Amino acid sequence: MADNAPGFVWRLKGGDAPTDTVVHEYGDHLLINFSVWESREALWNFTYRSEHLPVLRRRREWFHHIAEPYSVMWWIPEGTIPGLDEGMSRLARLRERGPSPEAFTFRDFHEAPAPSLG
């Protein structure tokens, strides 16, 4: 669904099939959903205002409840594709230090940094 949504840029895929999961070294009980979007609004609209919402509402049928943050956002320069290691590092930062401009959530959002003039 995400691949065709307005504002979608890229997502880490485990193969060519839409249901292929990402192979990683972070434990067998972790499903990776790692993507890049043009804006917060584009991601919000996909997450909460598209055909994705009914699936999201059923997440408790498939996943354990986690008491700590399990998703993280951060700003990247246009044209950049982040690595999974960076994503896991940002998630660890959010869990350890709380929201900041380097690691935040929809609830504790931080605006994009101002472009440098240099």
C-alpha positions in Angstrom: 0.0 0.0 0.0 2.7 2.5 1.0 4.6 2.2 -2.3 1.7 3.9 -4.2 0.8 6.5 -1.5 1.4 10.2 -2.2 4.6 11.3 -0.6 6.2 7.9 -0.4 9.9 7.8 -1.4 11.4 4.5 -0.5 11.2 1.5 1.9 13.5 -1.3 2.9 12.3 -4.5 1.3 13.1 -8.2 2.0 12.5 -9.2 -1.6 10.3 -8.5 -4.6 7.0 -9.8 -3.2 4.9 -7.3 -1.1 4.9 -9.7 1.8 8.7 -10.4 2.0 10.1 -9.4 5.3 13.4 -7.8 6.0 16.1 -10.2 7.2 18.1 -8.7 10.1 20.2 -9.5 13.1 17.9 -7.8 15.7 16.0 -10.9 16.9 13.4 -13.2 15.5 10.5 -11.3 17.1 11.1 -8.0 15.4 9.4 -7.1 12.1 11.1 -4.2 10.3 9.0 -1.5 8.6 11.5 1.1 7.5 10.6 3.8 5.0 11.3 7.3 3.8 8.6 9.9 3.2 8.6 13.4 1.7 6.9 14.9 4.8 5.3 14.2 8.1 2.0 15.0 6.6 2.4 12.4 3.8 3.3 9.7 6.4 0.4 10.8 8.7 -2.0 10.7 5.8 -0.9 7.2 4.8 -0.9 5.9 8.3 -4.2 7.4 9.6 -6.2 8.5 6.5 -5.9 5.6 4.0 -6.7 2.0 3.5 -3.7 1.3 5.9 -5.8 2.4 9.0 -8.0 -0.7 9.2 -4.8 -2.9 9.1 -3.2 -0.7 11.8 -6.2 -1.0 14.0 -5.8 -4.8 14.0 -2.1 -4.8 15.0 -2.8 -6.2 18.4 -4.0 -9.4 16.7 -0.5 -10.0 15.3 2.0 -8.2 17.6 2.8 -8.1 21.3 2.2 -4.9 23.3 5.5 -3.1 23.8 5.8 -0.7 26.7 8.7 1.3 25.1 8.9 3.2 21.9 8.9 0.9 18.8 8.9 3.4 16.1 11.1 6.5 15.5 11.3 9.3 13.0 14.1 11.7 12.1 14.9 14.1 9.3 17.3 13.2 6.5 18.6 15.3 3.6 16.7 14.9 0.3 18.1 12.1 -1.8 19.5 10.2 1.2 18.6 6.6 2.0 19.3 5.7 5.6 20.6 2.4 6.7 18.9 0.0 9.0 21.7 0.3 11.6 21.0 4.1 11.7 17.3 3.4 12.3 18.0 1.0 15.1 20.5 3.5 16.6 17.9 6.3 16.4 15.3 4.0 18.1 17.8 3.2 20.9 18.4 7.0 21.3 14.7 7.7 21.6 14.3 4.9 24.2 17.3 6.0 26.2 16.9 9.8 26.1 13.4 10.5 25.0 12.3 12.6 22.0 14.8 15.1 20.5 15.4 16.6 17.0 17.5 13.4 16.3 14.8 10.9 17.3 11.1 11.6 17.7 7.6 10.4 17.1 4.3 11.7 15.8 3.3 12.6 19.3 6.6 14.4 20.2 7.3 15.8 16.7 10.3 18.0 15.9 10.2 20.2 12.8 12.9 19.9 10.1 16.1 21.8 10.7 16.4 25.1 8.8 18.4 24.8 5.6 22.0 25.9 6.0 23.0 29.0 4.0 26.6 28.0 3.6 
